[in-house]
């Protein structure tokens, strides 16, 4: 695999570039790096509580709409009879 990468014209061009020489001077020998991003929502300004409340209110509104529709149907049946 390494021979295929080294044999590619693109790699050979990069290897002759000044950028490669600068990188080689900057990081002599073996070089390795790792990075980690951690996101812990400790202080979220009550976001999760607000979302929970919103979902609860939306569920109550939907239940009220169903109840209102049932009352309208019952009223229409009484009026039509």
C-alpha positions as CSV (number, residue, x, y, z in Angstrom):
1,X,0.0,0.0,0.0
2,X,2.8,2.4,0.9
3,X,4.5,1.9,-2.5
4,X,1.2,2.8,-4.3
5,X,0.9,6.0,-2.3
6,X,4.5,7.0,-2.8
7,X,4.4,6.1,-6.5
8,X,1.4,8.4,-7.2
9,X,2.3,11.5,-9.2
10,X,0.4,13.7,-6.8
11,X,2.4,12.5,-3.8
12,X,5.7,12.9,-5.7
13,X,4.7,16.5,-6.5
14,X,3.8,17.2,-2.9
15,X,7.0,15.7,-1.7
16,X,9.1,18.1,-3.8
17,X,7.1,21.1,-2.6
18,X,8.4,23.6,-0.1
19,X,5.4,22.9,2.1
20,X,6.6,19.3,2.6
21,X,10.1,20.5,3.5
22,X,8.7,23.0,6.0
23,X,6.5,20.3,7.6
24,X,9.4,17.9,7.8
25,X,11.5,20.5,9.6
26,X,8.7,21.5,12.0
27,X,7.9,17.9,13.0
28,X,11.1,15.8,12.9
29,X,10.7,12.1,13.5
30,X,7.4,10.5,14.3
31,X,4.5,12.8,15.0
32,X,1.1,12.0,16.3
33,X,-1.9,14.1,17.4
34,X,-5.3,13.5,18.8
35,X,-8.2,15.7,19.7
36,X,-11.4,15.3,21.7
37,X,-14.5,17.5,21.9
38,X,-16.8,16.9,24.8
39,X,-20.2,18.6,25.2
40,X,-22.0,18.2,28.5
41,X,-25.1,20.3,28.9
42,X,-24.8,21.2,32.5
43,X,-26.0,24.8,32.3
44,X,-28.5,24.9,29.4
45,X,-30.7,27.7,30.7
46,X,-33.7,25.5,31.5
47,X,-33.9,24.4,27.8
48,X,-34.9,20.8,28.6
49,X,-37.6,21.9,31.1
50,X,-39.0,24.4,28.6
51,X,-39.2,21.7,25.9
52,X,-40.9,19.4,28.4
53,X,-43.4,22.0,29.3
54,X,-44.1,22.9,25.6
55,X,-44.7,19.2,24.8
56,X,-47.1,18.9,27.8
57,X,-49.0,22.0,26.7
58,X,-49.2,20.8,23.1
59,X,-50.6,17.4,24.3
60,X,-53.2,19.2,26.4
61,X,-54.2,21.4,23.5
62,X,-54.6,18.4,21.2
63,X,-56.7,16.6,23.8
64,X,-58.9,19.8,24.2
65,X,-59.3,20.0,20.4
66,X,-60.6,16.4,20.4
67,X,-63.0,17.2,23.2
68,X,-64.3,20.3,21.4
69,X,-64.8,18.3,18.2
70,X,-66.8,15.7,20.1
71,X,-69.0,18.4,21.7
72,X,-69.6,20.0,18.3
73,X,-70.7,16.6,16.8
74,X,-73.1,16.0,19.8
75,X,-74.5,19.6,19.4
76,X,-75.0,19.1,15.7
77,X,-76.8,15.8,16.2
78,X,-79.1,17.4,18.8
79,X,-79.9,20.4,16.6
80,X,-80.5,18.2,13.5
81,X,-82.9,15.9,15.5
